[in-house]
Amino acid sequence: MFELVWRPQAREQYDDLQRRATGGRPLALFKQVAKALKLLRDNPRHPSLQTHPFSGLENPYDKDQKVFEAYVQQHTPGAYRVFWCYGPKQGQISLIAITPHP
């Protein structure tokens, strides 16, 4: 199990999703994000996350290390993704962003 470390942008995006989660689609999206984060914490290679390297963001700790993309939703217009990297310490995953697919 990994410890999740929140980068400021990811924390702001998560908090915004949580604030808007009052019912219907916003609530369903927040629950999907929360589930994806739990899966990521427990096993970043969980099959439903479809984790793979993402080249559009720079690792905030080491530009030579990879940033990864994990799926929150699939087959949905504007499907949400979690962008993350390992670190800064061993056993940690840093959440960089939680956004609709770019």
SEFIZA-3560 file (N, C-alpha, C; in Angstrom, 3 decimals):
REM SEFIZA-3560
<numar><xx>0.845</xx><yy>-1.176</yy><zz>0.000</zz><atom>N</atom></numar>
<numar><xx>0.000</xx><yy>0.000</yy><zz>0.000</zz><atom>CA</atom></numar>
<numar><xx>0.894</xx><yy>1.244</yy><zz>0.000</zz><atom>C</atom></numar>
<numar><xx>0.523</xx><yy>2.211</yy><zz>-0.818</zz><atom>N</atom></numar>
<numar><xx>1.278</xx><yy>3.452</yy><zz>-0.940</zz><atom>CA</atom></numar>
<numar><xx>0.608</xx><yy>4.573</yy><zz>-0.143</zz><atom>C</atom></numar>
<numar><xx>1.410</xx><yy>5.529</yy><zz>0.259</zz><atom>N</atom></numar>
<numar><xx>0.893</xx><yy>6.751</yy><zz>0.862</zz><atom>CA</atom></numar>
<numar><xx>0.661</xx><yy>7.747</yy><zz>-0.273</zz><atom>C</atom></numar>
<numar><xx>-0.509</xx><yy>8.372</yy><zz>-0.306</zz><atom>N</atom></numar>
<numar><xx>-0.791</xx><yy>9.376</yy><zz>-1.322</zz><atom>CA</atom></numar>
<numar><xx>-0.316</xx><yy>10.742</yy><zz>-0.848</zz><atom>C</atom></numar>
<numar><xx>0.439</xx><yy>11.418</yy><zz>-1.699</zz><atom>N</atom></numar>
<numar><xx>0.939</xx><yy>12.761</yy><zz>-1.439</zz><atom>CA</atom></numar>
<numar><xx>0.233</xx><yy>13.682</yy><zz>-2.422</zz><atom>C</atom></numar>
<numar><xx>-0.383</xx><yy>14.716</yy><zz>-1.912</zz><atom>N</atom></numar>
<numar><xx>-1.175</xx><yy>15.622</yy><zz>-2.745</zz><atom>CA</atom></numar>
<numar><xx>-0.354</xx><yy>16.820</yy><zz>-3.182</zz><atom>C</atom></numar>
<numar><xx>-0.166</xx><yy>16.971</yy><zz>-4.484</zz><atom>N</atom></numar>
<numar><xx>0.386</xx><yy>18.204</yy><zz>-5.032</zz><atom>CA</atom></numar>
<numar><xx>-0.747</xx><yy>19.243</yy><zz>-4.992</zz><atom>C</atom></numar>
<numar><xx>-0.432</xx><yy>20.527</yy><zz>-4.893</zz><atom>N</atom></numar>
<numar><xx>-1.485</xx><yy>21.550</yy><zz>-4.729</zz><atom>CA</atom></numar>
<numar><xx>-2.595</xx><yy>21.505</yy><zz>-5.793</zz><atom>C</atom></numar>
<numar><xx>-2.242</xx><yy>21.341</yy><zz>-7.041</zz><atom>N</atom></numar>
<numar><xx>-3.252</xx><yy>21.325</yy><zz>-8.097</zz><atom>CA</atom></numar>
<numar><xx>-4.210</xx><yy>20.152</yy><zz>-7.934</zz><atom>C</atom></numar>
<numar><xx>-3.694</xx><yy>18.977</yy><zz>-7.634</zz><atom>N</atom></numar>
<numar><xx>-4.549</xx><yy>17.801</yy><zz>-7.455</zz><atom>CA</atom></numar>
<numar><xx>-5.467</xx><yy>17.978</yy><zz>-6.253</zz><atom>C</atom></numar>
<numar><xx>-4.957</xx><yy>18.525</yy><zz>-5.164</zz><atom>N</atom></numar>
<numar><xx>-5.780</xx><yy>18.751</yy><zz>-3.970</zz><atom>CA</atom></numar>
<numar><xx>-6.922</xx><yy>19.717</yy><zz>-4.287</zz><atom>C</atom></numar>
<numar><xx>-6.610</xx><yy>20.779</yy><zz>-5.007</zz><atom>N</atom></numar>
<numar><xx>-7.631</xx><yy>21.762</yy><zz>-5.381</zz><atom>CA</atom></numar>
<numar><xx>-8.699</xx><yy>21.120</yy><zz>-6.272</zz><atom>C</atom></numar>
<numar><xx>-8.280</xx><yy>20.313</yy><zz>-7.223</zz><atom>N</atom></numar>
<numar><xx>-9.229</xx><yy>19.666</yy><zz>-8.135</zz><atom>CA</atom></numar>
<numar><xx>-10.108</xx><yy>18.666</yy><zz>-7.387</zz><atom>C</atom></numar>
<numar><xx>-9.515</xx><yy>17.906</yy><zz>-6.487</zz><atom>N</atom></numar>
<numar><xx>-10.278</xx><yy>16.933</yy><zz>-5.702</zz><atom>CA</atom></numar>
<numar><xx>-11.291</xx><yy>17.641</yy><zz>-4.802</zz><atom>C</atom></numar>
<numar><xx>-10.834</xx><yy>18.678</yy><zz>-4.120</zz><atom>N</atom></numar>
<numar><xx>-11.731</xx><yy>19.430</yy><zz>-3.235</zz><atom>CA</atom></numar>
<numar><xx>-12.885</xx><yy>20.049</yy><zz>-4.019</zz><atom>C</atom></numar>
<numar><xx>-12.610</xx><yy>20.537</yy><zz>-5.227</zz><atom>N</atom></numar>
<numar><xx>-13.659</xx><yy>21.111</yy><zz>-6.068</zz><atom>CA</atom></numar>
<numar><xx>-14.680</xx><yy>20.033</yy><zz>-6.459</zz><atom>C</atom></numar>
<numar><xx>-14.202</xx><yy>18.860</yy><zz>-6.840</zz><atom>N</atom></numar>
<numar><xx>-15.115</xx><yy>17.762</yy><zz>-7.165</zz><atom>CA</atom></numar>
<numar><xx>-15.970</xx><yy>17.391</yy><zz>-5.951</zz><atom>C</atom></numar>
<numar><xx>-15.359</xx><yy>17.374</yy><zz>-4.788</zz><atom>N</atom></numar>
<numar><xx>-16.075</xx><yy>17.036</yy><zz>-3.567</zz><atom>CA</atom></numar>
<numar><xx>-17.146</xx><yy>18.083</yy><zz>-3.240</zz><atom>C</atom></numar>
<numar><xx>-16.826</xx><yy>19.353</yy><zz>-3.413</zz><atom>N</atom></numar>
<numar><xx>-17.793</xx><yy>20.430</yy><zz>-3.164</zz><atom>CA</atom></numar>
<numar><xx>-19.007</xx><yy>20.323</yy><zz>-4.087</zz><atom>C</atom></numar>
<numar><xx>-18.761</xx><yy>19.940</yy><zz>-5.334</zz><atom>N</atom></numar>
<numar><xx>-19.845</xx><yy>19.858</yy><zz>-6.308</zz><atom>CA</atom></numar>
<numar><xx>-20.635</xx><yy>18.561</yy><zz>-6.222</zz><atom>C</atom></numar>
<numar><xx>-20.211</xx><yy>17.611</yy><zz>-5.412</zz><atom>N</atom></numar>
<numar><xx>-20.828</xx><yy>16.276</yy><zz>-5.336</zz><atom>CA</atom></numar>
<numar><xx>-22.091</xx><yy>16.302</yy><zz>-4.483</zz><atom>C</atom></numar>
<numar><xx>-23.127</xx><yy>16.898</yy><zz>-5.008</zz><atom>N</atom></numar>
<numar><xx>-24.378</xx><yy>17.016</yy><zz>-4.255</zz><atom>CA</atom></numar>
<numar><xx>-25.428</xx><yy>16.021</yy><zz>-4.695</zz><atom>C</atom></numar>
<numar><xx>-25.232</xx><yy>15.396</yy><zz>-5.819</zz><atom>N</atom></numar>
<numar><xx>-26.201</xx><yy>14.430</yy><zz>-6.320</zz><atom>CA</atom></numar>
<numar><xx>-26.041</xx><yy>14.257</yy><zz>-7.808</zz><atom>C</atom></numar>
<numar><xx>-26.634</xx><yy>13.209</yy><zz>-8.342</zz><atom>N</atom></numar>
<numar><xx>-26.583</xx><yy>12.971</yy><zz>-9.773</zz><atom>CA</atom></numar>
<numar><xx>-25.183</xx><yy>12.753</yy><zz>-10.292</zz><atom>C</atom></numar>
<numar><xx>-24.903</xx><yy>13.308</yy><zz>-11.475</zz><atom>N</atom></numar>
<numar><xx>-23.618</xx><yy>13.112</yy><zz>-12.138</zz><atom>CA</atom></numar>
<numar><xx>-22.429</xx><yy>13.608</yy><zz>-11.316</zz><atom>C</atom></numar>
<numar><xx>-22.502</xx><yy>14.795</yy><zz>-10.681</zz><atom>N</atom></numar>
<numar><xx>-21.348</xx><yy>15.231</yy><zz>-9.885</zz><atom>CA</atom></numar>
<numar><xx>-21.005</xx><yy>14.265</yy><zz>-8.736</zz><atom>C</atom></numar>
<numar><xx>-22.031</xx><yy>13.697</yy><zz>-8.104</zz><atom>N</atom></numar>
<numar><xx>-21.783</xx><yy>12.741</yy><zz>-7.024</zz><atom>CA</atom></numar>
<numar><xx>-21.178</xx><yy>11.459</yy><zz>-7.572</zz><atom>C</atom></numar>
<numar><xx>-21.703</xx><yy>10.979</yy><zz>-8.690</zz><atom>N</atom></numar>
<numar><xx>-21.170</xx><yy>9.757</yy><zz>-9.304</zz><atom>CA</atom></numar>
<numar><xx>-19.710</xx><yy>9.947</yy><zz>-9.704</zz><atom>C</atom></numar>
<numar><xx>-19.370</xx><yy>11.104</yy><zz>-10.267</zz><atom>N</atom></numar>
<numar><xx>-17.985</xx><yy>11.380</yy><zz>-10.657</zz><atom>CA</atom></numar>
<numar><xx>-17.077</xx><yy>11.391</yy><zz>-9.439</zz><atom>C</atom></numar>
<numar><xx>-17.494</xx><yy>12.048</yy><zz>-8.364</zz><atom>N</atom></numar>
<numar><xx>-16.671</xx><yy>12.094</yy><zz>-7.155</zz><atom>CA</atom></numar>
<numar><xx>-16.424</xx><yy>10.684</yy><zz>-6.612</zz><atom>C</atom></numar>
<numar><xx>-17.465</xx><yy>9.856</yy><zz>-6.605</zz><atom>N</atom></numar>
<numar><xx>-17.301</xx><yy>8.475</yy><zz>-6.126</zz><atom>CA</atom></numar>
<numar><xx>-16.338</xx><yy>7.698</yy><zz>-7.009</zz><atom>C</atom></numar>
<numar><xx>-16.382</xx><yy>7.926</yy><zz>-8.322</zz><atom>N</atom></numar>
<numar><xx>-15.462</xx><yy>7.248</yy><zz>-9.237</zz><atom>CA</atom></numar>
<numar><xx>-14.023</xx><yy>7.688</yy><zz>-8.978</zz><atom>C</atom></numar>
<numar><xx>-13.825</xx><yy>8.977</yy><zz>-8.748</zz><atom>N</atom></numar>
<numar><xx>-12.481</xx><yy>9.482</yy><zz>-8.447</zz><atom>CA</atom></numar>
<numar><xx>-11.982</xx><yy>8.882</yy><zz>-7.135</zz><atom>C</atom></numar>
<numar><xx>-12.817</xx><yy>8.882</yy><zz>-6.107</zz><atom>N</atom></numar>
<numar><xx>-12.419</xx><yy>8.323</yy><zz>-4.808</zz><atom>CA</atom></numar>
<numar><xx>-12.053</xx><yy>6.846</yy><zz>-4.943</zz><atom>C</atom></numar>
<numar><xx>-12.819</xx><yy>6.096</yy><zz>-5.727</zz><atom>N</atom></numar>
<numar><xx>-12.523</xx><yy>4.679</yy><zz>-5.933</zz><atom>CA</atom></numar>
<numar><xx>-11.187</xx><yy>4.505</yy><zz>-6.664</zz><atom>C</atom></numar>
<numar><xx>-10.959</xx><yy>5.306</yy><zz>-7.693</zz><atom>N</atom></numar>
<numar><xx>-9.701</xx><yy>5.211</yy><zz>-8.438</zz><atom>CA</atom></numar>
<numar><xx>-8.509</xx><yy>5.525</yy><zz>-7.539</zz><atom>C</atom></numar>
<numar><xx>-8.649</xx><yy>6.505</yy><zz>-6.656</zz><atom>N</atom></numar>
<numar><xx>-7.549</xx><yy>6.837</yy><zz>-5.745</zz><atom>CA</atom></numar>
<numar><xx>-7.281</xx><yy>5.704</yy><zz>-4.764</zz><atom>C</atom></numar>
<numar><xx>-8.334</xx><yy>5.039</yy><zz>-4.311</zz><atom>N</atom></numar>
<numar><xx>-8.149</xx><yy>3.894</yy><zz>-3.415</zz><atom>CA</atom></numar>
<numar><xx>-7.425</xx><yy>2.765</yy><zz>-4.152</zz><atom>C</atom></numar>
<numar><xx>-7.849</xx><yy>2.494</yy><zz>-5.383</zz><atom>N</atom></numar>
<numar><xx>-7.179</xx><yy>1.458</yy><zz>-6.173</zz><atom>CA</atom></numar>
<numar><xx>-5.719</xx><yy>1.822</yy><zz>-6.415</zz><atom>C</atom></numar>
<numar><xx>-5.467</xx><yy>3.086</yy><zz>-6.725</zz><atom>N</atom></numar>
<numar><xx>-4.104</xx><yy>3.548</yy><zz>-6.971</zz><atom>CA</atom></numar>
<numar><xx>-3.242</xx><yy>3.387</yy><zz>-5.726</zz><atom>C</atom></numar>
<numar><xx>-3.800</xx><yy>3.745</yy><zz>-4.579</zz><atom>N</atom></numar>
<numar><xx>-3.074</xx><yy>3.605</yy><zz>-3.307</zz><atom>CA</atom></numar>
<numar><xx>-2.739</xx><yy>2.137</yy><zz>-3.021</zz><atom>C</atom></numar>
<numar><xx>-3.707</xx><yy>1.262</yy><zz>-3.291</zz><atom>N</atom></numar>
<numar><xx>-3.527</xx><yy>-0.159</yy><zz>-2.983</zz><atom>CA</atom></numar>
<numar><xx>-2.673</xx><yy>-0.893</yy><zz>-4.006</zz><atom>C</atom></numar>
<numar><xx>-2.818</xx><yy>-0.514</yy><zz>-5.291</zz><atom>N</atom></numar>
<numar><xx>-2.098</xx><yy>-1.217</yy><zz>-6.353</zz><atom>CA</atom></numar>
<numar><xx>-2.110</xx><yy>-0.360</yy><zz>-7.613</zz><atom>C</atom></numar>
<numar><xx>-1.057</xx><yy>0.421</yy><zz>-7.863</zz><atom>N</atom></numar>
<numar><xx>-1.041</xx><yy>1.292</yy><zz>-9.034</zz><atom>CA</atom></numar>
<numar><xx>-1.152</xx><yy>0.534</yy><zz>-10.360</zz><atom>C</atom></numar>
<numar><xx>-0.965</xx><yy>-0.763</yy><zz>-10.327</zz><atom>N</atom></numar>
<numar><xx>-1.069</xx><yy>-1.572</yy><zz>-11.551</zz><atom>CA</atom></numar>
<numar><xx>-2.406</xx><yy>-2.301</yy><zz>-11.651</zz><atom>C</atom></numar>
<numar><xx>-3.366</xx><yy>-1.894</yy><zz>-10.852</zz><atom>N</atom></numar>
<numar><xx>-4.683</xx><yy>-2.536</yy><zz>-10.907</zz><atom>CA</atom></numar>
<numar><xx>-5.209</xx><yy>-2.443</yy><zz>-12.336</zz><atom>C</atom></numar>
<numar><xx>-5.707</xx><yy>-3.545</yy><zz>-12.904</zz><atom>N</atom></numar>
<numar><xx>-6.123</xx><yy>-3.553</yy><zz>-14.306</zz><atom>CA</atom></numar>
<numar><xx>-7.152</xx><yy>-2.489</yy><zz>-14.681</zz><atom>C</atom></numar>
<numar><xx>-8.097</xx><yy>-2.177</yy><zz>-13.807</zz><atom>N</atom></numar>
<numar><xx>-9.131</xx><yy>-1.210</yy><zz>-14.180</zz><atom>CA</atom></numar>
<numar><xx>-8.593</xx><yy>0.212</yy><zz>-14.294</zz><atom>C</atom></numar>
<numar><xx>-7.428</xx><yy>0.492</yy><zz>-13.711</zz><atom>N</atom></numar>
<numar><xx>-6.835</xx><yy>1.827</yy><zz>-13.823</zz><atom>CA</atom></numar>
<numar><xx>-6.168</xx><yy>2.051</yy><zz>-15.181</zz><atom>C</atom></numar>
<numar><xx>-5.801</xx><yy>0.973</yy><zz>-15.850</zz><atom>N</atom></numar>
<numar><xx>-5.108</xx><yy>1.040</yy><zz>-17.141</zz><atom>CA</atom></numar>
<numar><xx>-3.945</xx><yy>2.037</yy><zz>-17.092</zz><atom>C</atom></numar>
<numar><xx>-3.175</xx><yy>1.968</yy><zz>-16.040</zz><atom>N</atom></numar>
<numar><xx>-2.059</xx><yy>2.886</yy><zz>-15.829</zz><atom>CA</atom></numar>
<numar><xx>-1.017</xx><yy>2.750</yy><zz>-16.928</zz><atom>C</atom></numar>
<numar><xx>-0.566</xx><yy>3.895</yy><zz>-17.418</zz><atom>N</atom></numar>
<numar><xx>0.501</xx><yy>3.919</yy><zz>-18.422</zz><atom>CA</atom></numar>
<numar><xx>1.233</xx><yy>5.256</yy><zz>-18.342</zz><atom>C</atom></numar>
<numar><xx>2.478</xx><yy>5.291</yy><zz>-18.849</zz><atom>N</atom></numar>
<numar><xx>3.236</xx><yy>6.543</yy><zz>-18.823</zz><atom>CA</atom></numar>
<numar><xx>2.532</xx><yy>7.622</yy><zz>-19.646</zz><atom>C</atom></numar>
<numar><xx>2.706</xx><yy>8.867</yy><zz>-19.202</zz><atom>N</atom></numar>
<numar><xx>2.117</xx><yy>10.017</yy><zz>-19.871</zz><atom>CA</atom></numar>
<numar><xx>3.230</xx><yy>11.031</yy><zz>-20.102</zz><atom>C</atom></numar>
<numar><xx>3.383</xx><yy>11.480</yy><zz>-21.327</zz><atom>N</atom></numar>
<numar><xx>4.510</xx><yy>12.363</yy><zz>-21.651</zz><atom>CA</atom></numar>
<numar><xx>4.157</xx><yy>13.848</yy><zz>-21.619</zz><atom>C</atom></numar>
<numar><xx>2.902</xx><yy>14.204</yy><zz>-21.357</zz><atom>N</atom></numar>
<numar><xx>2.497</xx><yy>15.598</yy><zz>-21.406</zz><atom>CA</atom></numar>
<numar><xx>2.783</xx><yy>16.408</yy><zz>-20.145</zz><atom>C</atom></numar>
<numar><xx>3.253</xx><yy>15.776</yy><zz>-19.087</zz><atom>N</atom></numar>
<numar><xx>3.574</xx><yy>16.469</yy><zz>-17.831</zz><atom>CA</atom></numar>
<numar><xx>4.976</xx><yy>16.093</yy><zz>-17.385</zz><atom>C</atom></numar>
<numar><xx>5.627</xx><yy>17.028</yy><zz>-16.722</zz><atom>N</atom></numar>
<numar><xx>6.960</xx><yy>16.759</yy><zz>-16.192</zz><atom>CA</atom></numar>
<numar><xx>6.869</xx><yy>16.318</yy><zz>-14.743</zz><atom>C</atom></numar>
<numar><xx>7.660</xx><yy>15.332</yy><zz>-14.378</zz><atom>N</atom></numar>
<numar><xx>7.724</xx><yy>14.866</yy><zz>-13.004</zz><atom>CA</atom></numar>
<numar><xx>8.211</xx><yy>16.022</yy><zz>-12.122</zz><atom>C</atom></numar>
<numar><xx>7.466</xx><yy>16.362</yy><zz>-11.056</zz><atom>N</atom></numar>
<numar><xx>7.848</xx><yy>17.514</yy><zz>-10.226</zz><atom>CA</atom></numar>
<numar><xx>9.088</xx><yy>17.282</yy><zz>-9.367</zz><atom>C</atom></numar>
<numar><xx>9.547</xx><yy>16.053</yy><zz>-9.261</zz><atom>N</atom></numar>
<numar><xx>10.694</xx><yy>15.750</yy><zz>-8.413</zz><atom>CA</atom></numar>
<numar><xx>11.958</xx><yy>15.453</yy><zz>-9.206</zz><atom>C</atom></numar>
<numar><xx>11.794</xx><yy>14.842</yy><zz>-10.369</zz><atom>N</atom></numar>
<numar><xx>12.943</xx><yy>14.436</yy><zz>-11.174</zz><atom>CA</atom></numar>
<numar><xx>12.506</xx><yy>14.382</yy><zz>-12.628</zz><atom>C</atom></numar>
<numar><xx>12.974</xx><yy>15.329</yy><zz>-13.435</zz><atom>N</atom></numar>
<numar><xx>12.525</xx><yy>15.415</yy><zz>-14.820</zz><atom>CA</atom></numar>
<numar><xx>12.842</xx><yy>14.163</yy><zz>-15.633</zz><atom>C</atom></numar>
<numar><xx>13.733</xx><yy>13.317</yy><zz>-15.142</zz><atom>N</atom></numar>
<numar><xx>14.076</xx><yy>12.090</yy><zz>-15.855</zz><atom>CA</atom></numar>
<numar><xx>13.170</xx><yy>10.914</yy><zz>-15.480</zz><atom>C</atom></numar>
<numar><xx>12.310</xx><yy>11.102</yy><zz>-14.484</zz><atom>N</atom></numar>
<numar><xx>11.387</xx><yy>10.044</yy><zz>-14.065</zz><atom>CA</atom></numar>
<numar><xx>10.013</xx><yy>10.251</yy><zz>-14.715</zz><atom>C</atom></numar>
<numar><xx>9.284</xx><yy>9.172</yy><zz>-14.839</zz><atom>N</atom></numar>
<numar><xx>8.004</xx><yy>9.190</yy><zz>-15.547</zz><atom>CA</atom></numar>
<numar><xx>6.857</xx><yy>9.747</yy><zz>-14.713</zz><atom>C</atom></numar>
<numar><xx>5.887</xx><yy>10.301</yy><zz>-15.439</zz><atom>N</atom></numar>
<numar><xx>4.574</xx><yy>10.622</yy><zz>-14.907</zz><atom>CA</atom></numar>
<numar><xx>3.627</xx><yy>9.608</yy><zz>-15.520</zz><atom>C</atom></numar>
<numar><xx>2.635</xx><yy>9.170</yy><zz>-14.739</zz><atom>N</atom></numar>
<numar><xx>1.694</xx><yy>8.155</yy><zz>-15.205</zz><atom>CA</atom></numar>
<numar><xx>0.280</xx><yy>8.707</yy><zz>-15.255</zz><atom>C</atom></numar>
<numar><xx>-0.512</xx><yy>8.079</yy><zz>-16.100</zz><atom>N</atom></numar>
<numar><xx>-1.929</xx><yy>8.401</yy><zz>-16.233</zz><atom>CA</atom></numar>
<numar><xx>-2.716</xx><yy>7.164</yy><zz>-15.813</zz><atom>C</atom></numar>
<numar><xx>-3.728</xx><yy>7.353</yy><zz>-14.971</zz><atom>N</atom></numar>
<numar><xx>-4.612</xx><yy>6.267</yy><zz>-14.557</zz><atom>CA</atom></numar>
<numar><xx>-6.043</xx><yy>6.674</yy><zz>-14.886</zz><atom>C</atom></numar>
<numar><xx>-6.817</xx><yy>5.723</yy><zz>-15.370</zz><atom>N</atom></numar>
<numar><xx>-8.197</xx><yy>5.999</yy><zz>-15.769</zz><atom>CA</atom></numar>
<numar><xx>-9.115</xx><yy>6.046</yy><zz>-14.555</zz><atom>C</atom></numar>
<numar><xx>-9.967</xx><yy>7.051</yy><zz>-14.521</zz><atom>N</atom></numar>
<numar><xx>-11.071</xx><yy>7.106</yy><zz>-13.568</zz><atom>CA</atom></numar>
<numar><xx>-12.327</xx><yy>6.601</yy><zz>-14.270</zz><atom>C</atom></numar>
<numar><xx>-12.482</xx><yy>7.022</yy><zz>-15.523</zz><atom>N</atom></numar>
<numar><xx>-13.637</xx><yy>6.645</yy><zz>-16.337</zz><atom>CA</atom></numar>
<numar><xx>-13.149</xx><yy>6.153</yy><zz>-17.691</zz><atom>C</atom></numar>
<numar><xx>-14.001</xx><yy>5.374</yy><zz>-18.336</zz><atom>N</atom></numar>
<numar><xx>-13.711</xx><yy>4.905</yy><zz>-19.688</zz><atom>CA</atom></numar>
<numar><xx>-14.963</xx><yy>5.082</yy><zz>-20.534</zz><atom>C</atom></numar>
<numar><xx>-14.754</xx><yy>5.230</yy><zz>-21.824</zz><atom>N</atom></numar>
<numar><xx>-15.872</xx><yy>5.321</yy><zz>-22.769</zz><atom>CA</atom></numar>
<numar><xx>-16.868</xx><yy>6.401</yy><zz>-22.375</zz><atom>C</atom></numar>
<numar><xx>-16.352</xx><yy>7.512</yy><zz>-21.874</zz><atom>N</atom></numar>
<numar><xx>-17.171</xx><yy>8.645</yy><zz>-21.454</zz><atom>CA</atom></numar>
<numar><xx>-16.575</xx><yy>9.903</yy><zz>-22.070</zz><atom>C</atom></numar>
<numar><xx>-17.389</xx><yy>10.745</yy><zz>-22.712</zz><atom>N</atom></numar>
<numar><xx>-16.833</xx><yy>12.001</yy><zz>-23.227</zz><atom>CA</atom></numar>
<numar><xx>-16.211</xx><yy>12.811</yy><zz>-22.080</zz><atom>C</atom></numar>
<numar><xx>-14.990</xx><yy>13.284</yy><zz>-22.279</zz><atom>N</atom></numar>
<numar><xx>-14.301</xx><yy>14.042</yy><zz>-21.231</zz><atom>CA</atom></numar>
<numar><xx>-13.968</xx><yy>13.185</yy><zz>-20.024</zz><atom>C</atom></numar>
<numar><xx>-13.685</xx><yy>11.899</yy><zz>-20.253</zz><atom>N</atom></numar>
<numar><xx>-13.407</xx><yy>10.959</yy><zz>-19.166</zz><atom>CA</atom></numar>
<numar><xx>-12.288</xx><yy>11.481</yy><zz>-18.260</zz><atom>C</atom></numar>
<numar><xx>-12.476</xx><yy>11.324</yy><zz>-16.963</zz><atom>N</atom></numar>
<numar><xx>-11.501</xx><yy>11.807</yy><zz>-15.990</zz><atom>CA</atom></numar>
<numar><xx>-10.307</xx><yy>10.871</yy><zz>-15.876</zz><atom>C</atom></numar>
<numar><xx>-9.154</xx><yy>11.493</yy><zz>-15.597</zz><atom>N</atom></numar>
<numar><xx>-7.896</xx><yy>10.784</yy><zz>-15.410</zz><atom>CA</atom></numar>
<numar><xx>-7.198</xx><yy>11.334</yy><zz>-14.170</zz><atom>C</atom></numar>
<numar><xx>-6.346</xx><yy>10.488</yy><zz>-13.582</zz><atom>N</atom></numar>
<numar><xx>-5.474</xx><yy>10.906</yy><zz>-12.485</zz><atom>CA</atom></numar>
<numar><xx>-4.043</xx><yy>10.833</yy><zz>-13.007</zz><atom>C</atom></numar>
<numar><xx>-3.317</xx><yy>11.920</yy><zz>-12.863</zz><atom>N</atom></numar>
<numar><xx>-1.918</xx><yy>11.970</yy><zz>-13.271</zz><atom>CA</atom></numar>
<numar><xx>-1.070</xx><yy>11.944</yy><zz>-12.004</zz><atom>C</atom></numar>
<numar><xx>-0.076</xx><yy>11.064</yy><zz>-12.008</zz><atom>N</atom></numar>
<numar><xx>0.674</xx><yy>10.831</yy><zz>-10.782</zz><atom>CA</atom></numar>
<numar><xx>2.101</xx><yy>10.384</yy><zz>-11.088</zz><atom>C</atom></numar>
<numar><xx>2.921</xx><yy>10.374</yy><zz>-10.040</zz><atom>N</atom></numar>
<numar><xx>4.285</xx><yy>9.856</yy><zz>-10.150</zz><atom>CA</atom></numar>
<numar><xx>4.658</xx><yy>9.221</yy><zz>-8.817</zz><atom>C</atom></numar>
<numar><xx>5.714</xx><yy>8.444</yy><zz>-8.847</zz><atom>N</atom></numar>
<numar><xx>6.234</xx><yy>7.873</yy><zz>-7.605</zz><atom>CA</atom></numar>
<numar><xx>7.036</xx><yy>8.937</yy><zz>-6.875</zz><atom>C</atom></numar>
<numar><xx>6.947</xx><yy>8.914</yy><zz>-5.542</zz><atom>N</atom></numar>
<numar><xx>7.774</xx><yy>9.805</yy><zz>-4.753</zz><atom>CA</atom></numar>
<numar><xx>6.981</xx><yy>10.884</yy><zz>-4.061</zz><atom>C</atom></numar>
<numar><xx>7.631</xx><yy>11.756</yy><zz>-3.339</zz><atom>N</atom></numar>
<numar><xx>9.059</xx><yy>11.998</yy><zz>-3.353</zz><atom>CA</atom></numar>
<numar><xx>9.875</xx><yy>10.957</yy><zz>-2.585</zz><atom>C</atom></numar>
<numar><xx>9.225</xx><yy>10.217</yy><zz>-1.699</zz><atom>N</atom></numar>
<numar><xx>9.939</xx><yy>9.182</yy><zz>-0.937</zz><atom>CA</atom></numar>
<numar><xx>9.458</xx><yy>7.811</yy><zz>-1.372</zz><atom>C</atom></numar>
<numar><xx>10.236</xx><yy>6.809</yy><zz>-1.045</zz><atom>N</atom></numar>
<numar><xx>9.844</xx><yy>5.437</yy><zz>-1.341</zz><atom>CA</atom></numar>
<numar><xx>8.531</xx><yy>5.123</yy><zz>-0.627</zz><atom>C</atom></numar>
<numar><xx>7.647</xx><yy>4.417</yy><zz>-1.330</zz><atom>N</atom></numar>
<numar><xx>6.367</xx><yy>4.060</yy><zz>-0.746</zz><atom>CA</atom></numar>
<numar><xx>5.311</xx><yy>5.144</yy><zz>-0.882</zz><atom>C</atom></numar>
<numar><xx>5.637</xx><yy>6.202</yy><zz>-1.635</zz><atom>N</atom></numar>
<numar><xx>4.692</xx><yy>7.301</yy><zz>-1.831</zz><atom>CA</atom></numar>
<numar><xx>4.336</xx><yy>7.450</yy><zz>-3.311</zz><atom>C</atom></numar>
<numar><xx>3.104</xx><yy>7.879</yy><zz>-3.541</zz><atom>N</atom></numar>
<numar><xx>2.626</xx><yy>8.251</yy><zz>-4.866</zz><atom>CA</atom></numar>
<numar><xx>2.141</xx><yy>9.692</yy><zz>-4.756</zz><atom>C</atom></numar>
<numar><xx>2.663</xx><yy>10.541</yy><zz>-5.630</zz><atom>N</atom></numar>
<numar><xx>2.249</xx><yy>11.939</yy><zz>-5.645</zz><atom>CA</atom></numar>
<numar><xx>1.175</xx><yy>12.137</yy><zz>-6.707</zz><atom>C</atom></numar>
<numar><xx>0.059</xx><yy>12.693</yy><zz>-6.285</zz><atom>N</atom></numar>
<numar><xx>-1.025</xx><yy>13.014</yy><zz>-7.189</zz><atom>CA</atom></numar>
<numar><xx>-0.753</xx><yy>14.392</yy><zz>-7.771</zz><atom>C</atom></numar>
<numar><xx>-0.643</xx><yy>14.464</yy><zz>-9.097</zz><atom>N</atom></numar>
<numar><xx>-0.300</xx><yy>15.704</yy><zz>-9.768</zz><atom>CA</atom></numar>
<numar><xx>-1.536</xx><yy>16.445</yy><zz>-10.229</zz><atom>C</atom></numar>
<numar><xx>-2.480</xx><yy>15.723</yy><zz>-10.825</zz><atom>N</atom></numar>
<numar><xx>-3.696</xx><yy>16.347</yy><zz>-11.346</zz><atom>CA</atom></numar>
<numar><xx>-4.819</xx><yy>15.320</yy><zz>-11.449</zz><atom>C</atom></numar>
<numar><xx>-6.049</xx><yy>15.803</yy><zz>-11.328</zz><atom>N</atom></numar>
<numar><xx>-7.261</xx><yy>14.992</yy><zz>-11.508</zz><atom>CA</atom></numar>
<numar><xx>-8.137</xx><yy>15.793</yy><zz>-12.464</zz><atom>C</atom></numar>
<numar><xx>-8.124</xx><yy>15.405</yy><zz>-13.727</zz><atom>N</atom></numar>
<numar><xx>-8.772</xx><yy>16.227</yy><zz>-14.749</zz><atom>CA</atom></numar>
<numar><xx>-9.447</xx><yy>15.385</yy><zz>-15.815</zz><atom>C</atom></numar>
<numar><xx>-10.320</xx><yy>16.036</yy><zz>-16.604</zz><atom>N</atom></numar>
<numar><xx>-10.838</xx><yy>15.340</yy><zz>-17.783</zz><atom>CA</atom></numar>
<numar><xx>-9.672</xx><yy>15.056</yy><zz>-18.734</zz><atom>C</atom></numar>
<numar><xx>-9.826</xx><yy>14.017</yy><zz>-19.514</zz><atom>N</atom></numar>
<numar><xx>-8.766</xx><yy>13.620</yy><zz>-20.453</zz><atom>CA</atom></numar>
<numar><xx>-8.404</xx><yy>14.806</yy><zz>-21.340</zz><atom>C</atom></numar>
<numar><xx>-7.095</xx><yy>15.087</yy><zz>-21.420</zz><atom>N</atom></numar>
<numar><xx>-6.660</xx><yy>16.240</yy><zz>-22.219</zz><atom>CA</atom></numar>
<numar><xx>-6.856</xx><yy>16.018</yy><zz>-23.722</zz><atom>C</atom></numar>
//
